[in-house]
Amino acid sequence: MKEERKQSERQGGLVERIVQMPLRFRLSIAFFCLALLGTSSLVELGILSQREIIRQEERERLQGYSQALDHNIALQGQWAVSLASSFALNPEVAGALAQQDRYRLVQLCYSAFIFMRNHYGIRQFNFHTIPPRNFVRMQMLYLFGDDLHYRQTILDAISQRKETFGIEKGITGYGIRGVAPVFHEGQLTGTVEIGFSFGRPLLEEIKNQFSVELTILIPDENINTFTTLATTFPEPIERSAPIYAKVYLQQGTELLTEEISGVPYSILVRSVRDYRGNTIALVEFCARRTETLSVINRYRKLMLWVGVLGMALSVGAIYFISRYFSKPIGEMVRFARDIASGQEVRHLKAKPSGELSVLAEALEEMLQSLEDSRKKIKDYTVNLEYMVHLRTRALRESEEKYRTLVENVPLVVYRLLGSGKTIFVNQFVEDLLGISQERVLGDESFWKEKVWPEDRPSIWPLMDRCLHEGREFKAEYRVARPDGKLVIVLDHALPVFDEQGHVETVDGFLVNVTDRHHLQQQIIQTEELKTLSEISARLAHEIRNPLVAAGGFARRVLDALAEEDVNREKVKIIVHEIGRLEKILEKTLAYLKPFHILPETSSLNELLIQVLEDQDVVFRERSVSLEMNLSANLPLVPLDKELFRALLRTIFYALADICPQGRKVEVTTYPGDHVVHLEMTVRGTRVSDDEIEHFFYPFTSRLERSDVLDLPLAKMIIHKHQGLIDLVREEPDRLILRITLPHRRERILS
């Protein structure tokens, strides 16, 4: 009790001492405590508000990255389905798919796939038949025939008869795939599919744009652990926190903060859905927080120093203000004493007002409110400048990508004014037409003048209607290059109208269709040869019996004539000519007779060595040397050994026949992508283009030996092995015969 009494007395003495203090000190102490409490609260509130604003800014920034990913996925999906539609609309591709001509589809599309894979990141290029079954994979030529009923994009494209695209998993993994139906003569014959990679290339593109790390995570069977499918981090990541399973199941988003390899990151986790709308994976967007934390610490210290300085200044100010307001009180006391003493009373120089303290507090509150508003406006300005910077950079990158695409596409892209003057053309015009961009832009009538004179009467009216009436222009015509070569182009132009409905500009492109026209001529020639083959077959069967009878009768007459008979020589001529006709008939029947191959895994190098040893006499007779460059790593090839030996003997015999004396024949083998290559080079030979074109035609070779096949049969044997053979001129005096054979196939059709 005594201790409590003593403590109470001490407290009472302290209060009494404070009460006895001058007013200015009492006001200073009171306002100091108030300033300390207010400053501490404001500093803490400012720090919390700053953290919340920064966290909200990080969320918006990461959500912007997420929207950029969705935009890139949608853009690549639209691009993929656009490319697929362009191939589906190609009549040659549609015809080849309708006829299920896999070899023709590879010829038409494989080079385009290689170009798109190298330049635009295309990873899947497939053709499918109906019911859904894979027919050709350009990225895996020898893997086909699998059932595709699990592929919803293909099923929808077939059932709805329109293009579909989205993320979907196939035999080569997840991809951003676009599927387009293929129609031939009004009938749905199948679908064509083009896909981009749903993996590291897609993530790297986002990282390069926004400097953010991304990871695609896929769950295990129980959706407890998520492993890395693709990431921009150096090492794969594994996640097992319950929040990841929650995001995966609820298809939502979560914002996390975590240290990865000692570096603080702000992480946005979201789900990814496939074409069916099912969640297939999670995506992490990881933005570094190093600079953010540094800014937070710097502002925290600044706010503390400002708070301390503010308290010191406020205490000093209150002290002087209290002195200022306590002065009138002293004057009033002196005034009262003067009245009491009867002395002369003077007017107060300053009259105190009790509302001054309220006004000061109101001003302090207003100042604090203005400071908070200024800080929010400053933060908003910083965020606005940052977002404008991001949007400007994205727009600039988009323009650069579009310009790069326009400058590198294998077609001429141009823009005309309504007067017909060319104001833009890409650099491919030099490759297609052999004319510089400067010359095209300097010629005001180039668009019309480039048309071949014979085509102008039919083309110029269409061009005029496009420029003056705003009609779409689409036509094929010939253009003469400066070197005199004629190029057949497809010109497609669309007018762009101004606000008054007049043609302001015309956008269009030129495509080289010369090869397509040549191919059409080849198809016509093939059909003609097919008809001739049928006629030859009928003719051969019709003349066989009379020829056999005439030959037998002539030989009997020859045997019956005596050696000294004057008619014996005449009969010999008849027998010889009938023999020639019988050989021609025999070859004709051989060409028309179907045959089968019995392939077995063999070494192409060993077959070449065996045949070259047998043919050594043929080359020595013609003074032709051999040089062999055989690859030691050549894969085994499925071959019919007997037919292939005969084929090689025929080809070597033909090459030795056209090779000049003293020259050599170079034989080279080397492996390729799922194929092996065999090249036979002849130098110094003088063979016409017509002889090269008809090299494999029947009855044009001079092979008369009975132990070798004729060249047409040799070409048929290569095709039976599902290979390619061609004779080309690399230089004026250098011929190369190329043979390409597959070495990885499920089955070779015999």
C-alpha positions in Angstrom: 0.0 0.0 0.0 2.9 2.3 0.8 4.5 1.6 -2.6 1.2 2.3 -4.4 0.8 5.5 -2.4 4.3 6.6 -3.3 3.7 5.8 -6.9 0.4 7.8 -6.9 2.1 10.7 -5.2 4.9 10.7 -7.9 2.3 10.7 -10.6 0.4 13.4 -8.9 3.6 15.4 -8.5 4.3 15.0 -12.2 0.9 16.1 -13.2 1.1 19.1 -10.9 4.5 20.0 -12.3 3.1 19.9 -15.8 0.1 22.0 -14.8 2.5 24.5 -13.2 4.5 24.7 -16.5 4.1 27.7 -18.7 1.4 27.4 -21.3 3.8 27.4 -24.3 5.5 24.3 -22.8 2.3 22.5 -22.0 1.1 23.2 -25.6 4.4 22.0 -27.0 4.3 18.7 -25.0 0.7 18.1 -26.0 1.3 18.8 -29.6 4.5 16.8 -29.6 2.6 13.7 -28.4 -0.1 14.3 -30.9 2.5 14.8 -33.7 4.4 11.6 -32.7 1.1 9.6 -32.8 0.0 11.2 -36.0 3.3 10.8 -37.8 3.7 7.2 -36.7 0.2 6.4 -37.9 0.7 8.2 -41.2 4.1 6.5 -41.9 2.6 3.1 -41.2 -0.5 3.8 -43.3 1.7 5.1 -46.1 3.9 2.0 -46.0 0.8 -0.3 -46.1 -0.8 1.8 -48.8 2.4 1.7 -50.8 2.7 -2.1 -50.5 -0.9 -2.5 -51.6 -0.5 -0.2 -54.6 2.7 -2.0 -55.7 1.0 -5.4 -55.2 -2.0 -4.2 -57.3 0.4 -2.9 -60.0 2.3 -6.2 -60.0 -1.0 -8.0 -60.4 -2.1 -5.8 -63.3 1.3 -6.1 -65.0 1.4 -9.9 -64.7 -2.2 -10.0 -65.9 -1.1 -8.0 -68.9 1.6 -10.6 -69.6 -1.1 -13.3 -69.3 -3.3 -11.4 -71.8 -0.3 -11.1 -74.1 0.1 -14.9 -73.9 -3.5 -15.4 -74.8 -3.2 -13.0 -77.6 -0.1 -14.7 -79.0 -1.9 -18.1 -78.7 -5.0 -16.8 -80.5 -2.8 -15.0 -83.1 -0.8 -18.2 -83.8 -4.0 -20.3 -83.9 -5.6 -17.9 -86.5 -2.3 -17.9 -88.5 -2.2 -21.7 -88.4 -5.8 -22.0 -89.6 -5.2 -19.4 -92.3 -2.3 -21.3 -93.6 -4.2 -24.6 -93.4 -7.1 -23.0 -95.4 -4.7 -21.8 -98.1 -3.4 -25.3 -98.6 -7.0 -26.7 -98.4 -8.1 -24.3 -101.2 -5.2 -25.5 -103.5 -6.9 -27.7 -106.1 -3.8 -29.8 -106.6 -3.5 -30.5 -102.9 -7.2 -31.3 -102.7 -6.9 -33.6 -105.8 -3.9 -35.4 -104.4 -5.7 -35.9 -101.0 -8.9 -37.1 -102.8 -6.8 -39.7 -104.7 -4.9 -40.5 -101.5 -1.7 -39.9 -103.4 0.8 -39.5 -100.5 3.8 -39.1 -102.7 2.1 -36.2 -104.6 1.2 -34.5 -101.3 4.8 -34.7 -100.2 6.0 -33.3 -103.5 3.5 -30.4 -103.3 3.9 -29.4 -99.6 7.2 -30.7 -98.1 9.3 -27.8 -99.3 6.7 -25.3 -98.1 6.7 -27.1 -94.7 10.5 -26.8 -94.5 10.3 -23.1 -95.3 7.6 -22.4 -92.7 9.4 -24.5 -90.1 12.7 -22.6 -90.6 11.2 -19.1 -90.9 7.9 -19.1 -88.9 8.3 -22.0 -86.3 5.7 -24.3 -87.8 6.0 -27.7 -86.0 3.0 -29.7 -87.4 1.8 -30.1 -91.0 -0.6 -33.0 -91.4 -3.2 -34.4 -93.8 -6.1 -36.5 -92.6 -8.6 -38.7 -94.4 -12.2 -39.5 -93.5 -13.0 -41.2 -91.1 -10.3 -39.3 -89.2 -7.0 -41.1 -89.8 -3.6 -39.6 -90.3 -2.6 -39.8 -94.0 0.7 -37.7 -94.1 2.8 -36.0 -91.4 5.3 -33.7 -93.1 7.3 -33.6 -89.9 7.4 -37.4 -89.7 6.9 -38.7 -93.2 7.0 -42.3 -92.4 4.6 -42.3 -89.5 0.9 -42.4 -90.6 -2.3 -44.4 -90.5 -3.1 -43.8 -86.8 -6.7 -43.2 -85.7 -7.6 -39.6 -84.8 -11.1 -39.9 -83.3 -9.7 -38.4 -80.1 -8.9 -35.1 -81.9 -11.9 -32.8 -81.4 -10.6 -30.1 -83.8 -10.6 -32.6 -86.6 -14.0 -34.0 -85.7 -15.5 -30.5 -85.6 -13.8 -29.4 -88.9 -15.4 -32.5 -90.5 -18.8 -32.3 -88.9 -19.2 -28.5 -89.2 -17.3 -28.3 -92.5 -15.4 -25.2 -91.4 -12.0 -24.2 -90.0 -11.2 -24.8 -86.3 -8.2 -24.0 -84.2 -7.0 -24.3 -80.6 -4.6 -26.0 -78.2 -4.7 -29.8 -78.6 -2.5 -32.7 -77.9 -1.5 -35.1 -80.7 1.1 -37.8 -81.2 3.9 -35.1 -81.3 2.6 -33.4 -78.1 0.6 -30.2 -77.5 0.4 -27.7 -80.2 -1.5 -24.6 -81.3 -3.2 -26.3 -84.2 -5.4 -25.0 -87.0 -7.6 -27.5 -89.0 -9.3 -26.8 -92.3 -11.6 -29.1 -94.3 -10.5 -30.0 -97.8 -13.1 -30.2 -100.6 -12.6 -31.8 -104.0 -15.3 -31.4 -106.7 -17.7 -30.4 -104.0 -17.0 -33.4 -101.8 -15.3 -33.3 -98.4 -12.2 -35.5 -98.8 -10.3 -34.9 -95.6 -8.6 -32.2 -93.5 -5.3 -30.4 -93.4 -3.7 -29.3 -90.2 -0.9 -26.8 -89.4 0.4 -26.2 -85.9 2.8 -24.1 -83.9 4.7 -25.3 -80.8 3.0 -24.9 -77.4 6.3 -24.9 -75.5 9.5 -23.0 -75.1 9.4 -21.0 -78.4 6.1 -19.5 -77.4 7.4 -18.7 -73.9 10.7 -17.2 -75.3 8.7 -14.9 -77.5 6.8 -13.5 -74.4 10.0 -13.3 -72.4 11.8 -11.3 -75.2 8.8 -8.9 -75.3 8.4 -8.3 -71.6 11.5 -9.6 -69.8 9.4 -12.0 -67.7 10.1 -15.7 -66.9 7.4 -18.2 -67.9 6.9 -21.9 -67.1 4.2 -24.3 -68.3 3.4 -26.9 -65.6 1.5 -30.2 -66.2 0.0 -32.2 -63.3 0.5 -35.8 -62.3 -2.4 -38.3 -62.2 -3.5 -37.1 -58.7 -3.1 -33.4 -59.5 -0.8 -33.1 -56.5 2.5 -32.4 -58.2 3.1 -30.2 -61.2 6.2 -30.8 -63.4 7.7 -28.6 -66.1 6.6 -29.0 -69.7 8.5 -25.9 -70.9 10.2 -23.0 -69.1 12.5 -20.1 -69.7 14.4 -20.8 -66.5 17.7 -22.6 -66.9 16.5 -25.5 -64.8 13.1 -27.3 -64.7 10.7 -26.5 -61.8 8.5 -28.8 -59.7 5.5 -27.4 -57.8 3.5 -29.3 -55.1 1.9 -26.5 -53.1 -1.9 -26.9 -52.7 -2.6 -23.5 -54.3 -1.5 -24.9 -57.6 -4.1 -27.7 -57.5 -6.7 -25.2 -56.5 -5.9 -23.0 -59.5 -5.9 -26.1 -61.8 -9.3 -27.4 -60.5 -11.1 -24.0 -60.3 -9.5 -22.5 -63.5 -8.7 -19.3 -61.7 -5.6 -17.2 -61.0 -3.5 -16.6 -57.9 -0.7 -14.0 -57.1 2.2 -15.3 -55.1 5.6 -14.0 -53.9 8.4 -16.4 -53.7 12.2 -16.6 -53.9 13.6 -18.7 -56.8 17.3 -19.4 -56.6 17.7 -16.6 -54.1 15.9 -14.0 -56.3 12.5 -12.6 -55.1 9.8 -13.0 -57.7 6.2 -11.9 -58.0 4.3 -15.0 -59.5 1.0 -15.1 -61.3 -0.4 -18.7 -61.6 -3.2 -19.3 -64.1 -4.7 -22.3 -65.9 -4.6 -23.1 -69.6 -7.5 -24.8 -71.4 -7.4 -26.8 -74.6 -9.8 -26.7 -77.5 -12.4 -28.7 -75.6 -12.3 -26.2 -72.7 -10.6 -28.7 -70.3 -7.7 -27.5 -68.1 -4.5 -29.1 -69.4 -1.7 -27.1 -67.7 -0.8 -24.2 -65.5 1.3 -21.2 -66.6 3.6 -19.3 -64.2 4.5 -15.6 -64.9 7.5 -14.7 -62.8 8.5 -11.0 -62.6 11.6 -10.0 -60.5 10.8 -8.0 -57.4 14.4 -6.8 -56.7 13.8 -3.3 -57.9 10.4 -3.2 -56.3 11.7 -4.1 -52.9 14.5 -1.6 -53.3 12.0 1.1 -54.0 9.9 0.1 -51.0 12.9 0.2 -48.6 14.0 3.6 -50.1 10.5 5.1 -49.7 10.2 3.7 -46.2 13.4 5.3 -45.1 12.4 8.5 -46.8 9.0 8.5 -45.0 10.7 7.9 -41.7 13.1 10.8 -42.1 10.4 13.0 -43.3 8.3 12.0 -40.3 11.1 12.8 -37.8 11.8 16.1 -39.5 8.1 16.9 -39.6 7.8 16.2 -35.9 10.8 18.4 -35.0 9.5 21.2 -37.2 6.0 20.9 -35.8 7.2 21.0 -32.2 9.3 24.1 -32.9 6.5 25.7 -34.7 4.0 24.9 -31.9 6.5 26.4 -29.4 6.7 29.7 -31.3 3.0 29.7 -32.1 2.2 29.1 -28.4 4.5 31.9 -27.5 2.7 34.1 -30.0 -0.8 33.2 -28.7 0.3 33.3 -25.0 1.5 36.9 -25.4 -2.0 38.3 -25.6 -2.8 36.4 -22.4 0.0 38.2 -20.7 -1.2 41.4 -22.0 -4.7 40.6 -20.7 -3.2 39.8 -17.3 -1.4 43.1 -17.3 -4.6 44.8 -18.4 -6.5 43.2 -15.5 -3.8 44.3 -13.0 -3.8 47.7 -14.4 -7.6 47.9 -13.9 -7.2 46.5 -10.4 -4.5 49.0 -9.6 -6.4 51.9 -11.1 -3.7 52.5 -13.7 -4.3 53.7 -17.2 -5.8 50.9 -19.3 -4.5 50.5 -22.7 -6.1 48.6 -25.5 -4.8 45.2 -26.3 -2.6 45.2 -29.3 -3.8 41.8 -30.3 -7.0 40.1 -29.4 -6.8 36.3 -29.1 -9.3 34.1 -30.9 -10.2 30.6 -29.8 -10.9 29.6 -33.5 -7.3 29.9 -34.5 -6.4 26.4 -33.2 -9.4 24.9 -35.1 -8.3 26.8 -38.2 -4.8 25.4 -37.8 -6.0 21.9 -37.4 -8.3 22.3 -40.5 -5.3 23.6 -42.5 -3.2 20.6 -41.4 -5.9 18.2 -42.4 -6.3 19.9 -45.8 -2.5 19.8 -46.3 -2.3 16.2 -45.5 -5.3 15.4 -47.8 -3.6 17.4 -50.6 -0.3 15.5 -50.0 -2.1 12.1 -50.2 -3.9 13.2 -53.4 -0.6 14.4 -54.9 1.1 11.1 -54.1 -1.8 9.1 -55.7 -1.6 11.3 -58.8 2.1 10.8 -59.0 1.8 7.0 -58.7 -1.0 7.0 -61.4 1.2 9.2 -63.7 4.2 6.7 -63.3 1.9 3.7 -64.0 0.3 5.5 -67.0 3.7 6.3 -68.4 4.8 2.7 -67.9 1.7 1.3 -69.6 2.1 3.8 -72.5 5.7 2.6 -72.9 4.6 -1.0 -72.9 1.9 -0.4 -75.5 4.2 1.7 -77.7 6.9 -0.9 -77.6 4.4 -3.7 -78.4 3.0 -1.6 -81.3 6.5 -1.0 -82.6 7.4 -4.7 -82.4 4.1 -5.6 -84.1 4.9 -3.2 -87.0 8.5 -4.6 -87.2 7.1 -8.2 -87.4 4.6 -7.2 -90.0 7.2 -5.4 -92.1 9.6 -8.4 -91.7 6.8 -10.7 -92.8 5.9 -8.6 -95.8 9.5 -8.2 -96.9 10.3 -11.9 -96.7 7.1 -13.7 -98.0 7.7 -15.4 -101.3 5.3 -13.2 -103.2 5.2 -9.6 -104.3 3.1 -7.3 -102.0 2.2 -3.9 -103.4 0.0 -0.8 -102.8 -1.3 1.6 -105.4 -2.9 5.0 -105.3 -6.3 5.4 -107.0 -4.4 6.8 -110.0 -2.5 3.5 -110.5 0.9 4.8 -109.2 2.8 2.3 -107.1 3.6 3.7 -103.6 4.9 0.5 -102.0 6.3 -2.8 -103.2 8.4 -5.4 -101.2 11.9 -6.5 -102.3 10.6 -9.9 -103.7 9.8 -8.0 -106.9 13.5 -8.2 -107.8 13.4 -12.0 -107.4 10.2 -12.6 -109.3 10.3 -10.0 -112.1 14.0 -9.0 -112.0 13.1 -5.3 -111.6 14.4 -3.1 -108.7 12.1 -1.5 -106.2 13.3 1.9 -107.2 12.3 1.4 -110.9 8.8 0.1 -109.9 8.2 3.1 -107.6 9.4 5.5 -110.2 7.2 4.2 -113.0 3.7 5.6 -112.5 2.1 3.1 -114.9 4.1 0.0 -113.9 1.1 -2.0 -112.7 -0.5 -2.0 -116.2 2.6 -1.8 -118.4 4.2 -5.0 -117.0 1.4 -7.1 -118.6 2.5 -9.1 -121.6 1.2 -7.3 -124.8 -0.8 -10.3 -125.9 -2.6 -10.4 -122.5 -3.4 -6.7 -122.3 -6.7 -6.7 -124.2 -8.3 -9.0 -121.6 -6.4 -7.8 -118.5 -6.4 -4.0 -118.8 -10.2 -3.6 -118.6 -10.3 -5.6 -115.4 -7.5 -3.3 -113.9 -9.4 -0.2 -114.9 -12.6 -1.4 -113.3 -10.6 -2.1 -110.1 -9.1 1.5 -110.1 -12.2 3.4 -111.2 -15.2 1.3 -110.0 -13.7 -0.3 -106.9 -14.1 -3.9 -108.1 -11.9 -6.7 -106.9 -9.3 -7.7 -109.4 -8.0 -11.3 -109.8 -6.4 -12.6 -112.9 -3.5 -14.6 -114.3 -1.3 -13.2 -117.0 2.3 -13.2 -118.3 5.1 -10.8 -117.4 8.4 -10.5 -119.3 11.5 -10.3 -117.2 14.5 -8.1 -118.4 16.3 -11.4 -119.3 13.5 -12.3 -121.7 12.0 -15.0 -119.6 8.2 -15.1 -119.4 6.7 -15.5 -115.9 3.1 -16.4 -115.3 1.7 -14.6 -112.2 -1.6 -14.5 -110.3 -2.5 -10.9 -109.5 -5.0 -10.3 -106.7 -5.9 -6.7 -105.7 -8.5 -5.3 -103.4 -9.5 -1.6 -103.4 -9.7 0.5 -100.2 -12.2 3.3 -100.1 -12.2 6.8 -98.5 -15.0 8.4 -96.6 -16.7 9.5 -99.9 -16.7 6.0 -101.3 -13.9 6.7 -103.8 -11.0 4.3 -104.4 -8.2 5.7 -102.2 -5.6 2.9 -102.4 -5.4 -0.7 -103.9 -3.6 -3.4 -102.0 -2.6 -6.6 -103.8 0.0 -9.3 -104.3 1.6 -11.2 -107.2 2.2 -15.0 -106.9 4.4 -16.9 -109.3 2.2 -19.7 -110.8 4.6 -20.6 -113.7 5.4 -24.0 -112.1 1.7 -24.7 -111.7 1.1 -24.1 -115.4 4.1 -26.4 -116.2 2.7 -29.0 -113.9 -0.6 -28.8 -115.6 1.1 -29.5 -118.9 3.0 -32.4 -117.3 -0.3 -33.8 -116.1 -1.8 -33.5 -119.6 1.3 -35.2 -121.0 1.0 -38.0 -118.4 -2.6 -38.6 -119.3 -1.6 -38.7 -123.0 1.1 -41.2 -122.2 -1.4 -43.2 -120.2 -3.7 -43.3 -123.2 -0.8 -44.3 -125.4 0.1 -47.0 -123.0 -3.4 -48.5 -123.2 -3.3 -48.2 -127.0 0.2 -49.9 -127.0 -1.1 -52.7 -124.8 -4.0 -53.4 -127.2 -1.8 -53.1 -130.2 0.8 -55.4 -128.8 -1.8 -58.1 -128.1 -3.3 -57.6 -131.5 -0.1 -58.0 -133.5 1.4 -60.7 -131.2 -0.4 -63.7 -132.9 0.2 -62.6 -136.5 3.8 -61.8 -135.7 4.4 -65.2 -134.1 2.8 -66.9 -137.1 4.8 -64.8 -139.6 8.1 -65.4 -137.7 7.5 -69.1 -137.5 6.6 -69.4 -141.1 9.7 -67.3 -142.2 12.1 -69.4 -140.1 10.6 -72.6 -141.6 11.0 -71.2 -145.1 14.6 -70.3 -144.2 15.4 -73.8 -142.9 13.8 -75.3 -146.1 15.9 -73.3 -148.5 19.2 -74.6 -149.6 22.4 -72.6 -148.9 22.9 -71.8 -152.6 19.3 -70.6 -153.1 19.2 -67.0 -154.3 16.1 -66.3 -152.1 17.8 -67.3 -148.9 19.3 -63.8 -148.2 15.9 -62.2 -148.7 14.3 -64.6 -146.3 17.2 -63.9 -143.8 16.3 -60.2 -143.9 12.7 -61.0 -143.3 13.6 -63.2 -140.3 16.0 -60.5 -138.9 13.3 -57.8 -139.1 10.7 -60.1 -137.6 13.2 -60.7 -134.8 13.5 -57.0 -134.2 9.7 -56.6 -134.1 9.5 -59.5 -131.6 12.1 -57.8 -129.3 10.1 -54.6 -129.5 6.9 -56.5 -128.7 8.7 -58.3 -125.9 9.9 -55.0 -124.4 6.4 -53.5 -124.8 4.8 -56.4 -123.0 7.5 -56.1 -120.3 6.6 -52.5 -119.7 3.0 -53.3 -119.5 3.3 -56.4 -117.3 2.8 -55.7 -113.6 5.6 -56.9 -111.3 6.1 -57.2 -107.5 9.2 -56.6 -105.3 10.3 -58.6 -102.4 12.2 -56.1 -100.2 14.7 -57.2 -97.5 17.0 -55.0 -95.4 20.2 -54.6 -97.4 23.4 -52.5 -97.6 23.2 -50.2 -100.6 27.0 -49.7 -100.5 27.6 -53.5 -100.8 25.2 -53.8 -103.8 27.0 -50.9 -105.5 30.4 -52.5 -104.9 29.2 -55.8 -106.3 27.6 -54.3 -109.4 30.6 -52.0 -110.1 32.9 -55.0 -110.0 30.7 -56.7 -112.6 30.5 -53.5 -114.8 34.3 -52.9 -114.6 34.7 -54.4 -118.1 32.0 -52.1 -119.6 33.8 -49.0 -118.2 37.2 -50.2 -119.4 35.9 -50.9 -122.9 34.9 -47.2 -123.1 38.0 -45.9 -121.3 35.9 -44.5 -118.5 37.2 -44.5 -114.9 35.2 -44.8 -111.7 35.4 -42.8 -108.5 33.4 -44.0 -105.4 32.7 -41.9 -102.3 30.5 -44.2 -100.2 29.4 -43.0 -96.8 30.5 -45.3 -93.9 27.4 -44.3 -91.9 24.8 -45.2 -94.5 21.7 -46.8 -93.0 20.3 -50.2 -94.2 17.6 -49.9 -96.9 14.7 -52.3 -97.7 15.5 -53.5 -101.3 14.7 -56.3 -103.7 18.3 -57.3 -104.3 17.9 -59.0 -107.6 15.8 -56.3 -109.2 18.1 -53.6 -107.8 21.2 -55.2 -109.1 19.7 -55.3 -112.6 18.6 -51.7 -112.1 22.1 -50.6 -111.2 23.6 -52.5 -114.1 21.2 -50.8 -116.5 22.0 -47.3 -115.1 25.8 -47.8 -115.1 25.6 -49.2 -118.7 23.6 -46.1 -119.8 26.0 -43.7 -118.0 29.0 -45.4 -119.5 27.4 -45.0 -122.9 27.0 -41.2 -122.6 30.3 -40.6 -120.7 33.2 -39.4 -123.1 36.4 -41.4 -123.3 39.0 -40.5 -120.7 36.4 -39.1 -118.3 35.1 -40.6 -115.1 31.8 -41.4 -113.4 31.6 -40.3 -109.7 29.4 -42.5 -107.4 28.5 -40.9 -104.1 26.2 -42.1 -101.2 25.2 -40.1 -98.1 22.4 -40.3 -95.5 19.5 -37.8 -95.3 16.4 -37.2 -93.2 14.8 -40.7 -93.1 16.3 -41.3 -96.6 19.5 -42.3 -98.3 20.9 -40.5 -101.4 22.8 -42.0 -104.3 24.3 -39.6 -106.8 26.1 -40.6 -110.1 27.9 -37.7 -111.7 29.2 -37.6 -115.3 31.4 -34.7 -116.4 32.3 -33.5 -119.9 29.3 -35.0 -121.6 27.3 -33.1 -124.2 23.6 -34.2 -124.0 20.7 -32.1 -125.2 17.8 -31.1 -123.0 15.5 -33.2 -125.0 17.7 -36.3 -124.4 17.7 -35.6 -120.7 13.9 -35.1 -120.6 13.3 -38.5 -122.5 16.2 -40.3 -120.8 13.8 -42.8 -119.1 11.3 -43.0 -122.0 10.9 -46.4 -123.7 12.7 -47.2 -127.1 15.0 -44.2 -126.7 18.0 -45.9 -125.1 20.4 -47.9 -127.1 20.7 -50.8 -124.6 20.4 -54.0 -126.6 22.0 -56.4 -124.1 19.6 -59.1 -122.8 21.1 -59.3 -119.3 20.1 -55.7 -118.3 16.8 -54.0 -117.8 15.7 -51.1 -119.9 15.7 -47.6 -118.3 11.9 -47.3 -118.1 11.7 -50.5 -116.1 14.6 -49.2 -113.9 12.5 -46.1 -113.1 9.5 -48.2 -112.3 11.6 -50.3 -109.9 12.7 -47.2 -108.1 9.0 -46.0 -107.8 8.1 -49.5 -106.5 10.6 -49.0 -103.7 8.8 -45.7 -103.0 11.9 -43.7 -104.0 12.7 -40.9 -106.5 15.0 -40.9 -109.5 15.9 -37.9 -111.7 18.5 -36.8 -114.2 19.4 -33.1 -114.0 22.0 -30.8 -115.5 24.0 -28.9 -112.8 26.4 -27.3 -115.3 26.6 -27.2 -119.1 28.8 -30.3 -119.2 27.9 -31.9 -115.8 25.0 -34.4 -115.4 23.9 -35.8 -112.0 21.6 -38.8 -111.7 20.0 -38.8 -108.2 18.2 -41.7 -106.5 16.5 -41.2 -103.1 15.3 -44.2 -101.1 13.5 -44.4 -97.8 15.2 -46.3 -95.0 12.6 -46.0 -92.2 9.2 -47.3 -93.3 6.6 -49.4 -91.7 5.9 -51.2 -94.9 6.9 -51.0 -98.6 4.0 -51.7 -101.0 5.0 -54.3 -103.6 
